[in-house]
Amino acid sequence: MEQKLSASVAEIQAAHPQAKVELWSQDEARLGVFASLRRVWAPGGKRAIALVQPRPIWAYGSAFVHPASAGSHRWVWSGVTIAMMTAMLASFATRTAAGASKRIVLVVDQAGWHTSPKLLVREGVHSVYLPSPTPELQPTARLWPYVREAVANDTPADRADLQQRLERRCVWLANNPHVMHAATHFHCWPERSCTPFYQTPYKDTFKGGDGTDTATDVNAGEGDTTSSIP
């Protein structure tokens, strides 16, 4: 995989010699279906108890990560669709200034919403697909255990509660880039460490369609905003 990524970066750099090339990864996960059980303290001789109530409440997390600098863009969303992925790719391309002067090599898996011919990918973003199934090769997948701490030994009261917990965990990751760098910057990653990334707060809003699917932009730290995507 290291050779494939290095070759992809070199090929894109040769095709666009005046452009800067960055290597990012993207992944998504379903979160909150069941509580994440962790060890708990209990008095000697007493059974340790963690009160959970399994219920069909979940949301999806999506993250774009630049392992070399710990830069990232994160969303919490209600469902995975091609329209949602198209909107997030568009926002990601805008925020990273992808285009003629900057090319993004984006490492993704082979999920249907990544490979569909209906997916619209902005100029400047080049997808590289991981072998299937190889989640161990996806740097961004290493972030989900940290996000799942939002439901450790506990069950959200409802979907809104789950949404807020996941948002707080995503903000925590944004505020701890050293954790993100340690988790995602694999030793075989072709792009070496560079200047640490510090996110400038911003708000992003997607609107359109009937608004049945929603995505919450949690890249702004203090300034989160809920957005509707068709």
N, C-alpha and C positions, 0 to 999 in steps of 0.2 A: 504493500500500500504506500509505503514511503516513496518508492520509486515512481509509482503512478502519480502521486501528488506532485513530486518534484518535476516530472516530465510535463504535467499539465501547466504548472506555473511557468516553466521555461518556454513552453509552446506559446502561451498567451503573451508572455513578455516579448518574445521574438516577433509576434504579430503586431504588437503595440509597443514599440521600443521607447516611445516618449511618455508612456503611461506608468504610473506606480501600480504594482500588483500586490494585493493583500490576500492572505489565505484565511478564510473564515469557515465555520461549521454551523449547521443548523439542525435542530431536532425538536420534537414535541413529545409530550407524554400525557396520558390520562391520569389525573390525580384526584384522590379523595374517595374512591369507591369504598375502600375499607380503611380503617384506622391503621397506622403503622405502629406495631407493638414494639416497645422498648423496655429495657429493664427498669424496675422501679424499686425504691427503698421500702422496706417493711420492718416492723419490730421483730426481734428474734422469736422464732416459733410461730409467727403469724404468716399466713399466705399473702403473697404480694398480689394486689388487685389493681387492675386498670379498667375503668368503666368505659366500655365502647358499645356502640349500637350500630351494627352493620346496616347500611341502607343504600339504595341506589342514588347517591348524590355524588356527582363528579364534575370536574371542569378539566380543561386542557391547558397545559403550559407550553409555550413556544419560546425558544431562545436562539438568537444568533450570537455566536461567540468568536472573538478574535483571540485565540489562545496565546499568541506571542505577547500581547499587551494587556490581556484580561478585559479588553473592550467587549461590550455586549449590548444587545437590545432584547427586551423581554416583553411578552404579552401573556395574559391569562384570558382564555376565550371559552365560549360555551360549546363549541363543536368544530370538528375539522371538515372543511369544505374547500374545494378548489378556489371558490371566490374569496374565501378568507385568506388562503395562502397567497393568492394574487395580490390582495390588498396589502398584506404584510411585506411581501417582497418589494412592492412599490415604495412603501414607507422606508424599508431598510435601505433600498437603493438611494433614496433621497437623503437619508440621514448620513450615509457613508460617502455621499457625493460620487457614486459610481457613474461612470460615463467615459468620455473620450480620454480624459487625463488620469483616470483611476479605474482599474479593473479589479473586480472581486471574484476570486475563485471560491465557490461555496460548496462545501462538502456536505452531502445529504444522503439519506438512505433511499431505498427504492419504493417507498410508499406511493400509492396511487396518486395522491395530490402533489407529489414531486415530479412524477414522470408523465402525467397526463398531457396530451397535446393541447388541451384547453387552458393549461396554465400559462399565464402571460408573464414573461420574465423581462425586466427592464434591460435596456442597453447598458453594458458594463458589468453585468452579473453572469458568471459562467458556472454552471452546475457540474460537479463531479460526483458520480454515484459510487457509494460503497458497495462492496459485494454483499449479497443477501443470503442469509441474515448474519450480520456481523456487528451487533451493537457495541461490542468491546472496542471497535475501531472508531467509534463516534465520540469525539471529545465532549460534545455538549451533553451527552447522556450521563456524564459523571456529575452533572449538577442536580439531577432530579432527587437523589437521596437528601440533599440539603433542603430542597423545596418541600419534600414529603414530611419534614419535621413539623410542618404546619398542622398535621393531624396525628402527631405522635401520642399514643395512649389516650386518644380523645376522638370524639366524633362531632363534626360541625352540626349545629342545630338545623341549618337549612342551607340552600345553595348560596344565599347571600353571605352567610357566615363563612362558608368555605372559600368564596371568592375573596373576601377580605383577608383571610388568613394566608392564602396563597400570594396575594399582592404584597403583604408584609414580608413574607419570606423572599420574594423576588427583590424587594427593596433592600433587604439585608444583604443579599448577594451583591447588589450594585454597590453597596457601601463597604464591601470587603473584597476588593479586587484581588488581594493576595490569595484568598481562598479559591477564587475562580481560576487564577493562574496556576496554582498548584494542582488543581483537579483536572484541568483541560490541556495544559501544555505538555503533551506526551514527549518522551525522549526522542521518538522517531519523527516528530513533527518537523517538516522541512524548514519552516520559518523560525528563526531563532528569536529569543526574547528581545524586546525592544522597549522603548520608553513606556512606562505604565500609563494606562488609559484612564482618564478622568472624565466622567460623563457630565456634559453641560445640561442642566435641567431644561426640559422642553415638554410641551404638550402636543399630542397628535390626535386628530379626530377623523374617523372614517364614517361616512354616511352614505346611505343608498338602499334601494330595495325596500322590503317591508320591515327590516330591522329585526328579523327573527333570530339572527345570530349576533352576538355581541363580543367585542374584544376590549379588554381593559389594558391600556398602555401603562406599564409599570416601569418605564425607563426614566421617569422624571424625579424619582425619589419622593419628595414632598408633594409633587404636583401630578397625581394620577388622574386620568380622565377615562370615562367609559365611552366606547365608540360602537356604532352600529355598522355592520357590513352586510351587504346582500348575500 
